[in-house]
């Protein structure tokens, strides 16, 4: 994260295998799977931490930001 609160700031000129935009469900899982595959990863999140839309927007009673049968 650029402000350094959630980890190291990106270093100009350093290459990584994967850039993940967003630290919601999908972004965190992508970081996990990429690291599991032995890839280097840099994550970017506009919010103040992890959580994604479902966390930061705090929809009343919502558990996820996609339509679901459950």
Secondary structure as UniProt FT lines:
FT   TURN            2..3
FT   TURN            12..13
FT   STRAND          18..21
FT   HELIX           25..36
FT   TURN            37..38
FT   STRAND          41..44
FT   HELIX           52..56
FT   TURN            60..61
//
